[in-house]
């Protein structure tokens, strides 16, 4: 199965946005899409529909961050909770470590710094709205539908 492609939901009425234009960029994102589309506790979901402004630590300019998913989940107590999810390899959630400053190390360090600011901005945005921001790595995907 390809790592990127177009996702066709079985339950398009649950999708907030254009259900004919849902794109996944990894098999992990596709797995989360399947879970959200089929999970009875998921009231609605969207993919890359939310815009979170952030300031890049690299160029000090304002940019727009589009988290992978926003979903509204029904909890055991009957209340609903909104989650903002970002799917990333665990390696990208940790600061790069290397003794020599190679081009690869510098690139990974820049990506890490930018991601940290995006996630900080998303966490703040979520707190302001009573939502929850979550990073989802390959280690977390065991709970997501296959």
MARMIPA-75627 format. One record per atom (N, C-alpha, C): x, y, z; residue number from 1; atom name. Coordinates in steps of 0.02 Angstrom, whole numbers, plus 50000, padded with zeros to 5 digits. Example, Ala and Ser with C-alpha at 12.3 -4.5 7.8 and 13.67 -1.06 7.14 Angstrom:
SITE     u     v     w num atomo
SITE 50660 49716 50390   1     N
SITE 50615 49775 50390   1    CA
SITE 50660 49835 50390   1     C
SITE 50642 49888 50354   2     N
SITE 50684 49947 50357   2    CA
SITE 50645 50002 50394   2     C
END
This chain:
SITE     u     v     w num atomo
SITE 50042 49941 50000   1     N
SITE 50000 50000 50000   1    CA
SITE 50045 50063 50000   1     C
SITE 50027 50114 49962   2     N
SITE 50069 50173 49958   2    CA
SITE 50072 50213 50023   2     C
SITE 50127 50250 50032   3     N
SITE 50135 50291 50092   3    CA
SITE 50094 50355 50089   3     C
SITE 50073 50376 50031   4     N
SITE 50030 50435 50025   4    CA
SITE 49976 50421 49974   4     C
SITE 49922 50457 49981   5     N
SITE 49866 50447 49934   5    CA
SITE 49804 50482 49957   5     C
SITE 49749 50464 49926   6     N
SITE 49685 50494 49940   6    CA
SITE 49644 50445 49982   6     C
SITE 49613 50471 50035   7     N
SITE 49573 50429 50080   7    CA
SITE 49499 50441 50065   7     C
SITE 49462 50386 50058   8     N
SITE 49391 50390 50046   8    CA
SITE 49355 50363 50109   8     C
SITE 49322 50407 50146   9     N
SITE 49290 50385 50208   9    CA
SITE 49229 50342 50195   9     C
SITE 49218 50292 50238  10     N
SITE 49157 50252 50235  10    CA
SITE 49099 50290 50265  10     C
SITE 49115 50338 50308  11     N
SITE 49064 50378 50342  11    CA
SITE 49076 50452 50327  11     C
SITE 49064 50475 50266  12     N
SITE 49081 50544 50248  12    CA
SITE 49043 50596 50288  12     C
SITE 48986 50579 50317  13     N
SITE 48949 50628 50357  13    CA
SITE 48985 50646 50421  13     C
SITE 49033 50605 50443  14     N
SITE 49072 50619 50503  14    CA
SITE 49130 50667 50489  14     C
SITE 49145 50677 50425  15     N
SITE 49203 50718 50407  15    CA
SITE 49184 50791 50403  15     C
SITE 49223 50834 50436  16     N
SITE 49213 50907 50432  16    CA
SITE 49261 50933 50380  16     C
SITE 49234 50952 50324  17     N
SITE 49275 50975 50268  17    CA
SITE 49251 50939 50205  17     C
SITE 49292 50938 50154  18     N
SITE 49274 50906 50091  18    CA
SITE 49294 50832 50094  18     C
SITE 49246 50786 50102  19     N
SITE 49264 50715 50108  19    CA
SITE 49291 50684 50043  19     C
SITE 49289 50722 49988  20     N
SITE 49316 50696 49925  20    CA
SITE 49389 50717 49915  20     C
SITE 49416 50755 49963  21     N
SITE 49484 50780 49955  21    CA
SITE 49525 50770 50019  21     C
SITE 49526 50709 50045  22     N
SITE 49564 50693 50105  22    CA
SITE 49628 50659 50084  22     C
SITE 49685 50689 50101  23     N
SITE 49750 50663 50080  23    CA
SITE 49789 50639 50142  23     C
SITE 49819 50579 50136  24     N
SITE 49864 50557 50188  24    CA
SITE 49935 50558 50161  24     C
SITE 49983 50572 50205  25     N
SITE 50053 50578 50185  25    CA
SITE 50096 50522 50214  25     C
SITE 50064 50477 50250  26     N
SITE 50101 50420 50278  26    CA
SITE 50051 50364 50293  26     C
SITE 50076 50304 50299  27     N
SITE 50033 50248 50317  27    CA
SITE 50006 50257 50388  27     C
SITE 50044 50292 50429  28     N
SITE 50021 50305 50498  28    CA
SITE 49962 50353 50497  28     C
SITE 49964 50404 50456  29     N
SITE 49907 50449 50450  29    CA
SITE 49846 50411 50424  29     C
SITE 49857 50368 50374  30     N
SITE 49801 50329 50347  30    CA
SITE 49771 50285 50402  30     C
SITE 49812 50258 50444  31     N
SITE 49787 50216 50499  31    CA
SITE 49743 50256 50547  31     C
SITE 49763 50317 50563  32     N
SITE 49723 50360 50606  32    CA
SITE 49658 50379 50571  32     C
SITE 49661 50393 50507  33     N
SITE 49600 50408 50469  33    CA
SITE 49550 50350 50471  33     C
SITE 49575 50290 50461  34     N
SITE 49531 50231 50466  34    CA
SITE 49499 50226 50535  34     C
SITE 49539 50237 50586  35     N
SITE 49514 50233 50654  35    CA
SITE 49458 50285 50665  35     C
SITE 49472 50348 50648  36     N
SITE 49423 50401 50660  36    CA
SITE 49360 50390 50619  36     C
SITE 49368 50367 50557  37     N
SITE 49311 50356 50514  37    CA
SITE 49265 50300 50540  37     C
SITE 49295 50249 50570  38     N
SITE 49257 50190 50592  38    CA
SITE 49239 50189 50667  38     C
SITE 49273 50229 50707  39     N
SITE 49263 50228 50779  39    CA
SITE 49195 50259 50798  39     C
SITE 49154 50221 50834  40     N
SITE 49088 50245 50854  40    CA
SITE 49092 50304 50902  40     C
SITE 49146 50308 50941  41     N
SITE 49154 50362 50989  41    CA
SITE 49176 50427 50956  41     C
SITE 49195 50423 50892  42     N
SITE 49214 50484 50855  42    CA
SITE 49151 50516 50828  42     C
SITE 49136 50576 50851  43     N
SITE 49077 50614 50829  43    CA
SITE 49090 50645 50760  43     C
SITE 49148 50677 50753  44     N
SITE 49169 50705 50689  44    CA
SITE 49245 50710 50689  44     C
SITE 49273 50718 50629  45     N
SITE 49345 50727 50622  45    CA
SITE 49361 50765 50559  45     C
SITE 49421 50793 50557  46     N
SITE 49445 50827 50497  46    CA
SITE 49521 50818 50492  46     C
SITE 49547 50829 50433  47     N
SITE 49618 50820 50420  47    CA
SITE 49646 50884 50389  47     C
SITE 49694 50914 50423  48     N
SITE 49727 50975 50401  48    CA
SITE 49679 51032 50384  48     C
SITE 49626 51038 50424  49     N
SITE 49577 51091 50414  49    CA
SITE 49587 51149 50463  49     C
SITE 49622 51137 50518  50     N
SITE 49634 51187 50570  50    CA
SITE 49699 51225 50556  50     C
SITE 49698 51291 50564  51     N
SITE 49757 51332 50555  51    CA
SITE 49778 51360 50623  51     C
SITE 49841 51348 50641  52     N
SITE 49869 51374 50703  52    CA
SITE 49928 51419 50685  52     C
SITE 49925 51484 50702  53     N
SITE 49981 51527 50687  53    CA
SITE 50039 51515 50736  53     C
SITE 50100 51522 50712  54     N
SITE 50159 51515 50754  54    CA
SITE 50215 51558 50726  54     C
SITE 50264 51573 50768  55     N
SITE 50322 51612 50746  55    CA
SITE 50381 51564 50742  55     C
SITE 50412 51561 50683  56     N
SITE 50468 51516 50673  56    CA
SITE 50529 51540 50712  56     C
SITE 50562 51495 50748  57     N
SITE 50623 51514 50783  57    CA
SITE 50683 51522 50735  57     C
SITE 50673 51503 50673  58     N
SITE 50727 51508 50624  58    CA
SITE 50728 51576 50590  58     C
SITE 50670 51597 50563  59     N
SITE 50668 51661 50527  59    CA
SITE 50630 51716 50564  59     C
SITE 50603 51699 50623  60     N
SITE 50566 51747 50665  60    CA
SITE 50505 51776 50631  60     C
SITE 50479 51741 50580  61     N
SITE 50419 51764 50544  61    CA
SITE 50359 51722 50565  61     C
SITE 50300 51750 50555  62     N
SITE 50238 51714 50569  62    CA
SITE 50225 51664 50513  62     C
SITE 50204 51604 50532  63     N
SITE 50187 51551 50485  63    CA
SITE 50122 51519 50507  63     C
SITE 50096 51475 50464  64     N
SITE 50034 51439 50480  64    CA
SITE 50049 51364 50485  64     C
SITE 50024 51335 50539  65     N
SITE 50033 51263 50551  65    CA
SITE 49965 51230 50544  65     C
SITE 49963 51175 50506  66     N
SITE 49902 51136 50496  66    CA
SITE 49911 51068 50529  66     C
SITE 49888 51060 50591  67     N
SITE 49894 50994 50624  67    CA
SITE 49859 50941 50583  67     C
SITE 49883 50879 50590  68     N
SITE 49857 50824 50549  68    CA
SITE 49782 50813 50558  68     C
SITE 49758 50814 50620  69     N
SITE 49688 50797 50632  69    CA
SITE 49658 50839 50689  69     C
SITE 49594 50851 50683  70     N
SITE 49553 50875 50738  70    CA
SITE 49494 50827 50741  70     C
SITE 49478 50805 50801  71     N
SITE 49421 50759 50808  71    CA
SITE 49383 50774 50872  71     C
SITE 49320 50758 50871  72     N
SITE 49277 50764 50931  72    CA
SITE 49259 50693 50951  72     C
SITE 49278 50674 51012  73     N
SITE 49268 50607 51037  73    CA
SITE 49218 50606 51095  73     C
SITE 49176 50555 51095  74     N
SITE 49129 50545 51150  74    CA
SITE 49165 50507 51205  74     C
SITE 49164 50534 51266  75     N
SITE 49197 50503 51322  75    CA
SITE 49149 50456 51360  75     C
SITE 49177 50417 51405  76     N
SITE 49136 50370 51444  76    CA
SITE 49083 50405 51486  76     C
SITE 49098 50466 51508  77     N
SITE 49050 50503 51549  77    CA
SITE 48995 50538 51508  77     C
SITE 48996 50527 51442  78     N
SITE 48945 50555 51398  78    CA
SITE 48963 50624 51371  78     C
SITE 49015 50655 51398  79     N
SITE 49037 50720 51373  79    CA
SITE 49080 50711 51311  79     C
SITE 49087 50765 51273  80     N
SITE 49128 50762 51212  80    CA
SITE 49193 50801 51224  80     C
SITE 49246 50776 51194  81     N
SITE 49312 50807 51201  81    CA
SITE 49342 50816 51132  81     C
SITE 49369 50876 51120  82     N
SITE 49402 50890 51055  82    CA
SITE 49476 50880 51062  82     C
SITE 49503 50841 51016  83     N
SITE 49575 50826 51014  83    CA
SITE 49605 50852 50950  83     C
SITE 49666 50879 50955  84     N
SITE 49705 50898 50897  84    CA
SITE 49765 50850 50897  84     C
SITE 49773 50814 50842  85     N
SITE 49823 50761 50837  85    CA
SITE 49876 50777 50784  85     C
SITE 49938 50765 50802  86     N
SITE 49993 50770 50754  86    CA
SITE 50028 50702 50753  86     C
SITE 50033 50673 50693  87     N
SITE 50064 50607 50685  87    CA
SITE 50136 50618 50661  87     C
SITE 50184 50593 50700  88     N
SITE 50255 50601 50684  88    CA
SITE 50294 50540 50705  88     C
SITE 50348 50524 50669  89     N
SITE 50393 50472 50694  89    CA
SITE 50422 50494 50760  89     C
SITE 50429 50447 50807  90     N
SITE 50455 50465 50873  90    CA
SITE 50523 50499 50868  90     C
SITE 50563 50479 50820  91     N
SITE 50630 50509 50812  91    CA
SITE 50625 50585 50803  91     C
SITE 50573 50609 50769  92     N
SITE 50565 50681 50757  92    CA
SITE 50538 50718 50818  92     C
SITE 50519 50683 50870  93     N
SITE 50493 50716 50930  93    CA
SITE 50548 50726 50982  93     C
SITE 50608 50704 50967  94     N
SITE 50665 50709 51012  94    CA
SITE 50720 50751 50980  94     C
SITE 50755 50789 51022  95     N
SITE 50810 50830 50996  95    CA
SITE 50864 50785 50965  95     C
SITE 50889 50805 50906  96     N
SITE 50941 50765 50875  96    CA
SITE 51005 50768 50916  96     C
SITE 51039 50712 50919  97     N
SITE 51103 50709 50956  97    CA
SITE 51157 50686 50909  97     C
SITE 51210 50724 50907  98     N
SITE 51267 50708 50864  98    CA
SITE 51325 50751 50887  98     C
SITE 51385 50724 50884  99     N
SITE 51443 50762 50906  99    CA
SITE 51469 50809 50852  99     C
SITE 51463 50788 50789 100     N
SITE 51487 50830 50734 100    CA
SITE 51429 50867 50702 100     C
SITE 51439 50928 50682 101     N
SITE 51387 50968 50650 101    CA
SITE 51387 50957 50575 101     C
SITE 51357 50901 50554 102     N
SITE 51351 50887 50483 102    CA
SITE 51290 50924 50455 102     C
SITE 51283 50925 50389 103     N
SITE 51224 50956 50358 103    CA
SITE 51160 50922 50381 103     C
SITE 51163 50856 50388 104     N
SITE 51105 50817 50410 104    CA
SITE 51085 50836 50482 104     C
SITE 51135 50843 50525 105     N
SITE 51122 50861 50595 105    CA
SITE 51092 50932 50599 105     C
SITE 51118 50978 50560 106     N
SITE 51093 51047 50560 106    CA
SITE 51021 51048 50535 106     C
SITE 51007 51011 50481 107     N
SITE 50939 51007 50454 107    CA
SITE 50890 50978 50504 107     C
SITE 50910 50923 50537 108     N
SITE 50867 50892 50588 108    CA
SITE 50855 50939 50647 108     C
SITE 50907 50977 50665 109     N
SITE 50901 51025 50721 109    CA
SITE 50852 51081 50704 109     C
SITE 50855 51105 50643 110     N
SITE 50809 51158 50621 110    CA
SITE 50737 51131 50621 110     C
SITE 50727 51072 50592 111     N
SITE 50661 51041 50590 111    CA
SITE 50634 51030 50660 111     C
SITE 50677 51007 50705 112     N
SITE 50656 50996 50775 112    CA
SITE 50635 51062 50807 112     C
SITE 50674 51114 50798 113     N
SITE 50658 51179 50829 113    CA
SITE 50592 51206 50802 113     C
SITE 50581 51201 50737 114     N
SITE 50518 51224 50707 114    CA
SITE 50460 51183 50733 114     C
SITE 50467 51116 50734 115     N
SITE 50413 51073 50760 115    CA
SITE 50397 51089 50832 115     C
SITE 50448 51101 50873 116     N
SITE 50435 51117 50943 116    CA
SITE 50392 51180 50949 116     C
SITE 50406 51230 50908 117     N
SITE 50367 51291 50911 117    CA
SITE 50296 51281 50885 117     C
SITE 50289 51241 50832 118     N
SITE 50222 51225 50806 118    CA
SITE 50181 51191 50861 118     C
SITE 50211 51142 50895 119     N
SITE 50175 51104 50945 119    CA
SITE 50160 51145 51007 119     C
SITE 50206 51191 51023 120     N
SITE 50193 51237 51079 120    CA
SITE 50133 51281 51063 120     C
SITE 50132 51308 51002 121     N
SITE 50077 51351 50981 121    CA
SITE 50011 51312 50979 121     C
SITE 50013 51250 50955 122     N
SITE 49953 51209 50951 122    CA
SITE 49928 51192 51021 122     C
SITE 49973 51176 51067 123     N
SITE 49954 51161 51136 123    CA
SITE 49921 51222 51168 123     C
SITE 49950 51280 51159 124     N
SITE 49921 51342 51185 124    CA
SITE 49853 51356 51155 124     C
SITE 49847 51348 51089 125     N
SITE 49783 51358 51054 125    CA
SITE 49730 51311 51084 125     C
SITE 49749 51248 51093 126     N
SITE 49702 51199 51120 126    CA
SITE 49680 51217 51191 126     C
SITE 49727 51235 51233 127     N
SITE 49711 51254 51302 127    CA
SITE 49662 51313 51304 127     C
SITE 49673 51361 51259 128     N
SITE 49629 51420 51256 128    CA
SITE 49558 51401 51235 128     C
SITE 49551 51346 51199 129     N
SITE 49485 51324 51175 129    CA
SITE 49456 51265 51215 129     C
SITE 49491 51244 51267 130     N
SITE 49468 51187 51306 130    CA
SITE 49477 51120 51271 130     C
SITE 49525 51118 51225 131     N
SITE 49539 51058 51187 131    CA
SITE 49603 51026 51213 131     C
SITE 49625 50972 51181 132     N
SITE 49687 50938 51200 132    CA
SITE 49729 50925 51138 132     C
SITE 49793 50942 51142 133     N
SITE 49841 50928 51088 133    CA
SITE 49879 50865 51105 133     C
SITE 49887 50821 51055 134     N
SITE 49923 50758 51066 134    CA
SITE 49969 50742 51007 134     C
SITE 50030 50723 51023 135     N
SITE 50075 50695 50973 135    CA
SITE 50063 50620 50971 135     C
SITE 50056 50593 50911 136     N
SITE 50045 50522 50902 136    CA
SITE 50105 50495 50864 136     C
SITE 50142 50448 50894 137     N
SITE 50200 50418 50862 137    CA
SITE 50184 50345 50844 137     C
SITE 50231 50313 50812 138     N
SITE 50221 50243 50794 138    CA
SITE 50210 50199 50855 138     C
SITE 50236 50220 50913 139     N
SITE 50226 50182 50974 139    CA
SITE 50154 50187 50999 139     C
SITE 50119 50240 50980 140     N
SITE 50050 50250 51001 140    CA
SITE 50001 50216 50953 140     C
SITE 50023 50199 50894 141     N
SITE 49977 50175 50842 141    CA
SITE 49945 50108 50857 141     C
SITE 49970 50072 50907 142     N
SITE 49939 50009 50926 142    CA
SITE 49867 50018 50948 142     C
SITE 49851 50077 50974 143     N
SITE 49782 50090 50995 143    CA
SITE 49737 50111 50937 143     C
SITE 49768 50130 50881 144     N
SITE 49729 50153 50824 144    CA
SITE 49710 50094 50780 144     C
SITE 49653 50101 50750 145     N
SITE 49626 50050 50705 145    CA
SITE 49675 50036 50649 145     C
SITE 49681 49973 50628 146     N
SITE 49727 49955 50574 146    CA
SITE 49701 49976 50506 146     C
END
